[in-house]
Amino acid sequence: MTLQLARSSVGARLADLEISRAWLVDPATGREGPGEIVVTDGILVAVTWLEGADADGVDAGGVIVAPGFIDLHAHFREPGNEDAETIATGLAAAAHGGFTAVCVMPNTTPALDEPSVLARIRAAAVLSGSPVALLAHGAVSAGRMGEQLAALGELADAGVVGFSDDGAPVRSASLFRNALAYAGMLGLPVVDHPEDASLTEGSEANEGLVATVLGLRGWPGSAEAGAVARDLALLAEVVAEVPGARLHLTHLSTGSSLDLVRRAKAAGLPVTCDVTPHHLALTDEWIAGARRWSWEAIGSDGAARDPWRDGAITASPFDPSLRVNPPLRSASDAAACIAALVDGTADAIATDHAPHAEVDKAVEFGLAATGISGIETALGIVLAAVDAGRLPLATAIAALTTGPARVLGPRAPGGDRPRGLVEGAPADLVVFDRSETWSVSPDALASRGKNSPLLGRDLPGRVLLTVAGGRVAWEIDEPTSD
């Protein structure tokens, strides 16, 4: 593979880029294989697929060129908690992770419940100089208090891509039903964080063996599945009157929840969902000190292995970076998340990037703020699943590109243009090397949030270059040629 890049500062427009003898993945057409691309003045002017002798020696184990990733769910903390993340540092982290578009959630201070807050966020994005596209979900309720609807019409006119009270569920079924109807008339989805808070108050970890052994208060899977069932029942009623109503369920983490979505899709309901990298690959046994991937925690008989009996405990327990919402689940639930991606039940992989300042994480496990700083490690986690044979590469790339674009619809970057390697369009690309690993360390992360359970671990897939809207968003220090 040869990568030739005209040297320019990050954010400046690309003058020239040629990548030869790489493995191209185009989820818009379903095609992957050896190829070459040429970018001139920021425009993808040529995509050439190699065949026969020209393709000899090029395989999917080396340099990959794919469309830039879209993250449907990230927390950039600005305004209100800039110690944890700013728009500028969040966009830099996104670019490092291969993302060229990010949807930020509205649980800022103040909440993104009116156009003026959206304007502040957009101004910060422009000031950052990053070419990564910043999209935003507006709040469902005023102040995210769950008492009355936010100004959904004004937020839609201002350009939000959906409505969510994420960080918390919409507890009132009546309010949620009205939000589905109103948002449906506006042509936008409601994005729900499914959780029955009456079952999770005071909970610290997934209800099961690990929580019991460690003395942590259990968080039942039924708290998520019950909320999913409620949301789907309300959607079925609303869509009969408002055909444009759409529901997106974010960070699903249990097999039961995903089964409900699978059946709802089969019945024709307009529902989509995403799963996170950490719910695919990590399990609750990590809280006890295990450090194996989820697929390594399942025995040949399909049953979960006991980490204490088989020597999997290699680290100290209660790492607060592992406290997330929803909590890390069992190995069987993680397998269900992967299976949902493979069979199309899960439409997208979304990071739920949740950076925190050290003061909010370096505390007792049950008191730690929930969330993982994960936008930079997402690709590596997903590639670990690919390397293990659990997830096809093409499926993984689609879940990071065309899947999220379909969820966003016309408000996705590029609008109705296919999320693929499209000649004549502004280049929107990520280039990464599957044969290389990188070490996760605080210094290696562009995010202000260093709260990752993967610190000190090597991950596959080093991002070499991210191009967003024809401009360099991230690049390695030196051009590569081999």
VOGU-3710 file (C-alpha; in Angstrom, 3 decimals, decimal comma):
1> mtlqlarssv> 0,000/0,000/0,000  1,149/3,513/-0,789  -0,414/6,597/0,768  0,699/9,940/-0,617  -0,727/12,997/1,088  -0,051/16,622/0,311  1,141/18,003/3,630  -1,279/20,428/5,191  -2,464/21,335/8,630  -5,393/19,472/10,089
11> garladleis> -8,590/21,196/8,993  -7,033/22,599/5,810  -8,474/21,477/2,489  -6,794/18,473/0,903  -4,799/19,291/-2,183  -4,030/15,751/-3,262  -4,326/12,189/-1,952  -3,542/8,888/-3,612  -3,952/5,502/-1,971  -2,968/2,475/-3,992
21> rawlvdpatg> -3,221/-1,269/-3,340  -5,471/-1,021/-0,314  -8,608/-2,946/0,659  -11,681/-0,827/-0,094  -14,974/-1,346/1,732  -18,041/0,327/0,214  -21,121/-0,512/2,327  -23,391/1,542/0,048  -22,866/-0,936/-2,795  -21,971/-3,946/-0,671
31> regpgeivvt> -18,648/-4,266/-2,449  -15,227/-4,781/-0,905  -11,867/-5,753/-2,353  -8,488/-4,496/-3,581  -8,541/-1,006/-5,026  -7,165/2,488/-5,321  -8,571/5,949/-4,723  -7,572/9,437/-5,795  -8,669/12,636/-4,066  -7,996/16,000/-5,711
41> dgilvavtwl> -8,886/19,304/-4,092  -10,892/17,440/-1,512  -13,036/15,614/-4,094  -12,983/11,846/-4,466  -12,277/11,839/-8,188  -11,482/8,161/-8,765  -12,270/4,785/-7,207  -10,610/1,895/-9,042  -11,272/-1,748/-8,165  -8,309/-4,013/-8,875
51> egadadgvda> -8,686/-7,462/-10,383  -6,481/-10,310/-11,504  -2,736/-9,916/-11,130  -3,136/-6,259/-10,118  -4,860/-7,420/-6,929  -2,232/-9,973/-5,913  -1,011/-9,537/-2,361  -3,806/-7,174/-1,279  -6,143/-8,491/1,398  -8,392/-7,318/4,215
61> ggvivapgfi> -5,668/-7,817/6,806  -3,790/-4,651/5,889  -4,786/-1,087/5,044  -8,538/-0,494/4,805  -10,266/2,470/3,147  -13,884/3,020/4,139  -16,381/5,863/4,355  -15,983/8,031/7,442  -17,871/6,749/10,473  -21,013/8,322/11,951
71> dlhahfrepg> -21,563/8,225/15,710  -25,242/8,437/16,635  -24,598/8,981/20,332  -21,844/10,984/22,040  -21,543/13,390/24,954  -19,221/16,346/24,393  -20,226/18,088/27,684  -20,160/21,648/26,337  -21,830/23,812/27,529  -21,621/23,268/31,249
81> nedaetiatg> -18,943/20,656/31,935  -15,941/21,641/29,864  -13,553/20,087/32,403  -14,680/16,698/31,059  -14,843/17,579/27,354  -15,242/20,500/25,004  -16,635/20,543/21,507  -13,077/21,012/20,209  -11,559/18,104/22,130  -14,566/15,895/21,368
91> laaaahggft> -14,260/16,546/17,640  -10,518/15,875/17,779  -11,191/12,575/19,557  -13,834/11,683/16,984  -11,432/12,278/14,117  -8,765/10,174/15,843  -11,327/7,376/16,043  -12,213/7,597/12,341  -15,516/9,438/12,803  -16,405/12,215/10,376
101> avcvmpnttp> -19,839/13,001/11,843  -21,046/12,911/15,448  -24,490/13,349/16,999  -24,183/14,923/20,440  -26,773/14,344/23,139  -28,716/17,119/24,882  -27,760/16,456/28,526  -25,630/19,588/28,712  -25,987/22,478/31,172  -28,216/24,100/30,151
111> aldepsvlar> -29,969/21,272/28,356  -30,254/21,516/24,595  -33,973/22,301/24,752  -34,048/25,500/22,698  -32,327/26,812/19,551  -30,006/29,198/21,405  -28,170/26,265/23,022  -27,787/24,589/19,626  -26,350/27,845/18,274  -23,737/27,880/21,069
121> iraaavlsgs> -22,698/24,320/20,273  -22,450/25,035/16,558  -20,398/28,167/17,188  -17,966/26,139/19,298  -17,671/23,591/16,482  -16,838/26,316/13,960  -14,306/27,841/16,351  -12,596/24,458/16,774  -11,622/24,421/13,101  -12,446/20,722/12,865
131> pvallahgav> -14,075/19,534/9,633  -15,915/16,755/11,488  -19,656/17,359/11,129  -21,382/18,095/14,429  -25,043/17,077/14,618  -27,244/17,298/17,691  -30,315/15,780/19,287  -32,663/18,204/20,985  -34,274/17,425/24,329  -37,687/15,752/24,447
141> sagrmgeqla> -38,746/17,674/27,549  -38,023/21,170/28,795  -34,848/21,054/30,835  -34,942/17,249/30,445  -37,182/17,285/33,496  -39,816/14,996/31,977  -42,698/17,303/32,814  -43,563/19,098/29,555  -42,442/18,893/25,960  -39,549/21,059/24,852
151> algeladagv> -40,014/23,411/21,901  -39,788/20,537/19,409  -40,925/22,557/16,419  -38,389/25,324/17,012  -35,623/22,784/17,563  -36,545/20,995/14,340  -36,461/24,270/12,427  -33,039/24,983/13,949  -31,720/21,685/12,587  -31,646/19,023/15,308
161> vgfsddgapv> -31,624/15,460/13,984  -33,875/13,923/16,635  -35,176/14,280/20,177  -33,925/12,563/23,322  -33,726/13,014/27,063  -30,740/10,646/27,104  -28,870/10,446/30,318  -32,297/9,576/31,652  -35,400/7,874/30,277  -38,653/9,659/29,522
171> rsaslfrnal> -40,539/8,332/32,542  -44,010/9,588/31,637  -45,698/7,310/29,110  -48,122/10,111/28,253  -45,328/12,587/27,538  -43,440/9,996/25,522  -46,520/9,213/23,439  -47,031/12,897/22,676  -43,351/13,260/21,761  -43,577/10,369/19,288
181> ayagmlglpv> -46,601/11,958/17,627  -45,221/15,496/17,486  -41,749/14,406/16,348  -43,361/12,154/13,741  -45,200/15,113/12,250  -41,845/16,914/12,098  -40,249/13,926/10,354  -37,734/13,241/13,146  -37,166/10,242/15,441  -37,456/10,076/19,197
191> vdhpedaslt> -34,306/8,510/20,645  -35,028/6,833/23,945  -32,759/5,631/26,729  -34,901/2,639/27,780  -34,860/2,206/31,527  -37,532/1,635/34,152  -36,025/3,845/36,838  -38,221/2,299/39,523  -36,191/-0,906/39,091  -32,744/0,680/38,873
201> egseaneglv> -32,671/3,212/41,694  -29,493/2,640/43,670  -28,264/-0,079/41,315  -24,550/-0,410/40,646  -23,947/-3,384/38,315  -25,786/-5,966/36,249  -27,897/-8,252/38,399  -26,168/-11,630/38,456  -23,266/-13,635/39,815  -20,662/-10,858/39,639
211> atvlglrgwp> -22,805/-8,313/41,467  -23,690/-10,877/44,118  -20,071/-11,928/44,751  -18,849/-8,322/44,838  -21,703/-7,106/47,030  -22,998/-4,618/44,459  -26,652/-3,726/44,103  -28,087/-5,468/41,070  -29,505/-3,773/37,976  -32,018/-6,179/36,377
221> gsaeagavar> -32,213/-6,657/32,629  -35,991/-6,411/32,944  -35,581/-2,685/33,663  -34,438/-2,250/30,075  -36,686/-4,839/28,427  -39,786/-3,504/30,187  -39,054/0,032/28,991  -38,464/-1,245/25,445  -41,803/-3,057/25,527  -43,543/0,121/26,701
231> dlallaevva> -41,956/2,222/23,983  -42,869/-0,263/21,264  -46,471/-0,481/22,451  -46,765/3,305/22,375  -45,158/3,445/18,925  -47,665/0,910/17,577  -50,522/3,126/18,758  -49,040/6,412/17,540  -47,960/5,228/14,094  -51,551/4,286/13,290
241> evpgarlhlt> -52,435/7,982/13,551  -49,066/9,562/12,634  -47,422/7,421/9,935  -44,216/9,469/10,166  -43,571/8,514/13,801  -40,194/6,851/14,333  -38,486/5,400/17,388  -34,781/4,786/17,924  -33,708/2,808/20,983  -30,159/3,573/22,023
251> hlstgssldl> -27,465/1,475/23,735  -29,540/-1,713/24,023  -27,642/-4,218/26,129  -29,722/-7,358/26,700  -30,836/-10,247/24,543  -34,421/-9,771/25,756  -34,521/-6,158/24,576  -33,074/-7,046/21,201  -35,583/-9,881/20,772  -38,400/-7,383/21,313
261> vrrakaaglp> -36,970/-5,119/18,615  -36,479/-8,084/16,286  -40,171/-8,989/16,589  -41,278/-5,370/16,241  -39,303/-4,990/13,015  -40,805/-8,215/11,670  -44,240/-6,737/12,407  -43,370/-3,642/10,376  -42,965/-1,087/13,163  -40,672/1,879/12,302
271> vtcdvtphhl> -38,096/1,189/15,013  -34,309/1,205/14,885  -31,686/0,601/17,546  -27,974/0,712/18,266  -25,522/-1,162/20,470  -22,238/0,109/21,904  -18,726/-1,282/21,456  -18,389/-1,905/25,183  -21,615/-3,896/25,372  -20,374/-6,013/22,451
281> altdewiaga> -16,996/-6,879/23,902  -16,913/-6,278/27,668  -18,918/-8,043/30,353  -19,708/-7,561/34,024  -16,847/-9,892/34,961  -14,468/-7,033/34,088  -15,694/-5,342/37,291  -14,348/-8,351/39,200  -10,964/-7,981/37,477  -11,275/-10,171/34,364
291> rrwsweaigs> -9,760/-8,739/31,187  -10,923/-11,101/28,436  -13,284/-10,228/25,605  -16,914/-11,304/25,895  -16,541/-14,122/23,350  -13,670/-15,548/25,385  -15,958/-15,778/28,420  -18,262/-18,351/26,786  -17,313/-22,019/26,928  -17,568/-24,557/24,120
301> dgaardpwrd> -20,946/-25,602/25,507  -22,265/-22,057/25,007  -22,467/-21,354/28,742  -20,751/-18,457/30,483  -17,500/-19,365/32,182  -16,890/-18,620/35,877  -14,012/-16,085/35,963  -12,971/-17,132/39,465  -12,753/-20,818/38,592  -10,889/-20,508/35,315
311> gaitaspfdp> -8,284/-17,953/36,380  -9,613/-15,011/34,367  -9,236/-12,548/37,235  -6,007/-10,696/36,458  -6,684/-7,150/37,681  -8,029/-5,435/40,769  -11,823/-5,273/41,092  -14,064/-2,210/41,142  -12,397/-0,170/38,393  -14,765/2,854/38,318
321> slrvnpplrs> -14,190/3,343/34,589  -16,366/0,237/34,139  -19,443/1,815/35,697  -21,745/2,541/32,748  -25,444/3,051/32,075  -26,801/0,569/31,121  -24,339/-1,624/33,013  -22,026/-4,152/31,430  -24,029/-7,335/31,058  -23,366/-11,078/30,853
331> asdaaaciaa> -21,394/-12,807/28,118  -24,644/-14,158/26,658  -26,064/-10,638/26,413  -22,877/-9,456/24,690  -23,222/-12,345/22,231  -26,825/-11,264/21,614  -25,605/-7,746/20,763  -23,192/-9,156/18,194  -25,866/-11,464/16,765  -28,222/-8,496/16,425
341> lvdgtadaia> -25,668/-6,701/14,273  -25,167/-9,764/12,100  -28,883/-10,348/11,464  -29,746/-6,649/11,059  -31,791/-6,212/14,224  -29,273/-3,631/15,437  -28,919/-0,885/12,843  -25,780/0,780/14,142  -22,843/0,769/16,504  -22,901/3,972/18,579
351> tdhaphaevd> -20,153/4,776/21,060  -22,098/6,479/23,882  -18,821/8,386/24,347  -19,062/9,663/27,930  -15,911/11,476/29,066  -15,592/12,481/32,700  -13,124/14,476/34,751  -10,979/12,391/37,088  -12,692/13,838/40,144  -15,978/12,258/39,034
361> kavefglaat> -14,503/8,831/38,297  -11,702/8,275/40,823  -14,154/7,430/43,613  -15,863/4,376/45,091  -17,348/2,237/42,299  -20,983/2,820/43,220  -20,462/6,590/43,433  -18,603/6,966/40,141  -20,214/8,866/37,267  -21,423/6,462/34,612
371> gisgietalg> -19,780/6,222/31,219  -16,699/5,301/29,202  -14,608/7,638/27,085  -14,972/5,453/24,028  -15,044/7,265/20,706  -11,316/6,672/20,100  -11,335/2,991/21,090  -14,547/2,001/19,266  -12,860/0,876/16,070  -10,280/-1,211/17,936
381> ivlaavdagr> -12,955/-2,996/19,976  -15,026/-3,715/16,884  -11,974/-4,979/14,993  -11,186/-7,306/17,895  -14,594/-8,894/17,281  -13,836/-9,069/13,559  -10,429/-10,656/14,209  -12,118/-13,252/16,446  -14,491/-14,218/13,642  -17,554/-12,946/15,507
391> lplataiaal> -18,408/-10,107/13,151  -17,788/-9,794/9,384  -15,711/-6,746/8,455  -18,329/-5,528/5,977  -21,058/-5,771/8,630  -18,940/-3,838/11,116  -18,222/-1,044/8,621  -21,887/-0,843/7,608  -22,898/-0,513/11,277  -20,570/2,483/11,557
401> ttgparvlgp> -21,580/4,146/8,272  -24,677/3,284/6,229  -26,592/2,035/9,271  -26,333/5,314/11,196  -27,003/7,273/7,992  -30,286/5,405/7,484  -31,315/6,162/11,061  -30,669/9,884/10,506  -32,380/9,946/7,105  -32,220/13,193/5,107
411> rapggdrprg> -30,422/15,022/7,934  -27,408/12,716/7,725  -24,226/14,349/6,394  -24,540/14,404/2,630  -28,316/14,101/2,824  -29,677/11,382/0,571  -26,279/10,717/-1,032  -25,170/7,099/-0,375  -22,765/6,702/2,530  -20,142/5,055/0,366
421> lvegapadlv> -17,116/5,652/-1,831  -18,876/8,050/-4,198  -16,898/9,547/-7,064  -17,412/13,258/-7,572  -18,385/13,930/-3,946  -16,313/15,583/-1,197  -14,056/12,920/0,264  -15,355/11,505/3,530  -12,984/8,687/4,416  -11,181/6,784/7,116
431> vfdrsetwsv> -7,981/4,884/6,399  -6,766/2,398/8,995  -4,273/-0,444/9,152  -5,559/-3,735/10,555  -2,030/-5,108/10,747  -0,981/-2,445/13,259  -1,932/-2,036/16,894  -1,830/1,007/19,116  -1,543/1,291/22,864  -4,362/3,038/24,723
441> spdalasrgk> -2,867/5,543/27,134  -3,929/8,920/28,525  -1,435/10,661/26,253  -2,710/8,774/23,196  -6,295/9,969/23,716  -7,295/13,328/22,262  -10,378/13,407/24,495  -10,146/15,159/27,842  -11,874/12,118/29,299  -9,292/9,460/30,162
451> nspllgrdlp> -11,884/7,199/31,802  -11,317/4,051/29,788  -10,980/0,506/31,122  -8,717/-0,183/28,132  -5,821/1,972/29,339  -2,621/-0,018/28,948  -4,136/-2,386/26,389  -3,122/-2,727/22,748  -5,974/-2,502/20,238  -5,973/-3,544/16,589
461> grvlltvagg> -6,453/-1,068/13,770  -4,394/2,102/13,811  -6,158/5,035/12,157  -3,811/6,540/9,591  -6,008/9,252/8,124  -9,486/10,719/8,550  -10,879/13,027/5,869  -14,149/14,849/6,555  -15,878/16,884/3,885  -12,724/16,951/1,791
471> rvaweidept> -10,458/18,185/4,589  -7,948/16,428/6,804  -9,407/15,833/10,246  -6,719/13,442/11,515  -3,462/12,109/10,094  -0,414/10,229/11,283  2,781/12,196/11,660  4,333/10,971/8,441  2,908/9,635/5,165  3,132/5,853/4,822
481> sd> 4,723/3,917/2,002  5,390/0,177/1,942
//
